[in-house]
Amino acid sequence: MAPAPPPAARFRPVTAAVERGYARYARQAEGWLARYRERGGRVYCGAGCFACCDMPIRVSLAEALVTAAALDEAAAARVEAHARQVLHNARTAPDEETYVERHRREVGFCPLLDRQTGGCSQYAARPTRCRDTFSALPARYCAAGTWETLTRREKADYAREVARTPGTDGELHYVAPLEHLSEPIWAAAARAMRQEWGLEVWGDFWTLTTLARRGDFMERVVRGDARGAWQAARRAGLAHEVVLEIG
């Protein structure tokens, strides 16, 4: 039996920094998007679109704590099962490219996604990467496997379209300024973790969200015991350098 989840109030100095960052980002992104649309820009993301919800997600433990506190036991169990699939992929993938490809094709969609509605069941508690990913081209370009099915001519057409689409970095179809706007959230999370715990914890979203609910892991994190935290994660079967970084 896993140790009982620690009380969320204990981590408020850390999670509050993230939540303030989320609120600030929402205001800034809304303003940026309004100006972008006035200039003729278009964002294709919307309710019911979930083509990118099978991507690997890297988060801070500060963010994972926000999500973990929002989960009931059934959702937490689904997240843990997903985390263990992620870990198996991490242990067996020969390189990062294979890891990402298999994550999308085999590990699959986030267990917090409602596949019937296409909505996130924990939208208010979703991590930064789910907040700042916007597509300036149709959603089919976000789906796993699309690039591999394009002809050489279609790939060339894609490159030209991206290059002339405002808001992209000229190489990919995602809206780059909205990703840059989220960087203060990452910085705030790092600063809060370092100030409160004397260390930082980063890694896979589902792995950290699972570990955030384990009292033995969090107790060692709070004490600034990086080695002890790693050992607690290993006892839980969730320790691997691809999905967990403590330092």
N, C-alpha and C positions, 0 to 999 in steps of 0.2 A: 504493500500500500504506500502510495506517495505521501510525503509529508504534507500537512494541511497548508493551503495557501496563506501567506502572511497577510496581515491587514494592510489594505491599500493606503490608509492614512499615514503609515510609517514612511512612505516614499514620496509624500506630497512635495517636499522641496525639489525633487527631481522631476516628477511628473508635471508639476505646475509650470516649470520652465518650458516643457514641451507643449503643453496646452496653450500657453500664452503665444508660443511660436505658431501654433496652428491657427489661432484666431487672427494674428497679425498677417499671416500668409493669406488667409481667406479674403481679408479686406484688400490687400495689395493685388492679389490675383484677379479679384473681381474688377478692380479699377483698370488694371492692365488689359483685361479681356474686353471691357467696354470700349476702350480707346482703339484696340486692335480691330474690333468689328466695325467701328466707325470708319476706319481706313480701308474697309473691304476685306479684312482678314476673316477666315472661317476656321472654327474648331469643330471637328466631327464627333468628338466624344459626347455622350449623352446617356440618359436613362435607358437601361436595357442593353447597352453596349459593354461587352466584357471580353473582347478579343485579347486584351493584354493581361487578363487576370490569371494566366498560367505562367507568368514570368517569375524567376527568382527575385526575392526582395531582401535587400540588406537594410537593417535597422540598428538603432541603438537600444540597449536594454531599457533606457528611459522611455522610449516609444512603446516597446513591448509591454511594459508595465501598464501603460494607458489601455492598451487593447486587452490585456489579461484581466484587468479589473472589470471589464464590461461583459465578460463571458460567463454564461451559466455552465453547469457541469457537462451538459451534452455538447455544447459548442467547444468547450475546452478539450473534450475527448476527441472530437474530430480534428482539432488543431494538432493534438499530440500524435494522432495516427499519421497525419500529413507530415509532421516533423520527422517521424521515423522513416518515412519514404524518402524524404529529402536526404537524410543521413545515409541511407543505403546508396543513393545515387552519388553522394559525395565520396563514399568509400570506394566505389567501383569505377567511377568515371576516370578515364586516363588523362583528361585535360579539361580546361575550363569550357572550351567550346562544346565538348560532348556533354559536360555537366549541364550547361544551359539548355542544350537541345533536348536532352532526356528529361530535364525538369518540365519542359513545356509539353512534350509528347507523352511521357510516361507517368511522371508524378502528377501532372495535370493541374486542374483549376483549384484555386484557393477554396478550402472547405467553408469559408465564411461567405462565399458567393451563393446567392440564391439563383440557381440556374433557370428556374421558371420565370422569374421576373427580370433577371439580368442585373439585379441590384445587390449591393453589399449589405449583409445583415448587421454589420458593425460599422456603418458608414461614418458615424461621428467619432469613432475610435480608430479609424484606419490610419496606417503609418504615412510618413512623408511621401514615399515613392508612389503611393496610390493617389496622393493629393496633387502631385505636381506633374503628372504625365498626361499630356494633351497632344492629340494628333491634328496636324494641319492638313492631312490627306485622309481619304476614306479609310474606315476601320479595317478593311481587308488587309491593308499593309501592316497592321499590328498583329495579325493572326499568325500563329506558328505555321511554318511551312510555305507561306505565300512566296517568299523570296525564291525558294527553290523551284517553284513552279513557273516562274517568269522566264520568258524567252530573253535572249540577249538584247533584242530590240526593246522589249518591255522594260528591262533593267535600265537601258539607256534613257528611255522616256521618263522613268522614275527619277533618275539622277537629274535630268533637266528640270522636271517639275519641282523637285525639292530645292534646286538651286535658285529658282525664281519665285519661290513661295516665301512671303515675308514671315519672319518669326522663327524659321528653322535655322540650324547651324550650317546649312548648305550641303550637308551630307546625309542626314536622316530627317524623317518627316515629323519628328516631335518638335513641339514649341519650346525652343531653348530658353528664352527669357523666363518662362514660368518655372523651369527647373532651377535657374539661377536664383530666383526670388526665394526659393525654399532653403537655400544654404544656411541662413541664420538659424533655422530649426536644428540643423545638425550641430552647428557650433554651440548653441545654447544647451543641447543635450550633453555634449562632451564636457562643457564647462561645469554643468550641474553635477554630473557623475563624478568628475574629478574633485570638486569641492566637497561633496557629501561623503564619498566613499574612498577617495584617494586613488581611484583606478577607473578605467573605462571598459565597458563591455559592448561589443558589436557583433553582429552576425546575422544568420538567417532569421527571418521574421517569425516563422512558425516554431523554430527551435527555441528562440529567446522568449516567445510568448508562453511556451510550455514551461521553460525553466523559471520564468517570473512567478509562476504559481507554486513553485516548490520552496518550502520554508528552509530546507537545508542549504540549498544553493544560495538563496537570497541572504541568509544569515551570514554566510561567509563573504558575500559581496559587500554587505553593509560594513563588515569589519575590515574591509580592504584586503582580504585574504585571497589573492588571485589564485594561488596554488590550491587552497582549500575549495574554492569555487569550481575550479577545473575538475578536481577529484569528485565533487558532488555531482557535476554534470556527467562525468564518466560513470559513476555508480548508477545514474539514471539512464545510461545508454545513449547520451546525447552529446558526447564530446568528440569533436573532430575539428581540425584547424580550418576547414572550409566553412563550417557553419557557426563557429564560436571563436571569438578573439577576446582575450582578457589581458589587460595590461595597463 
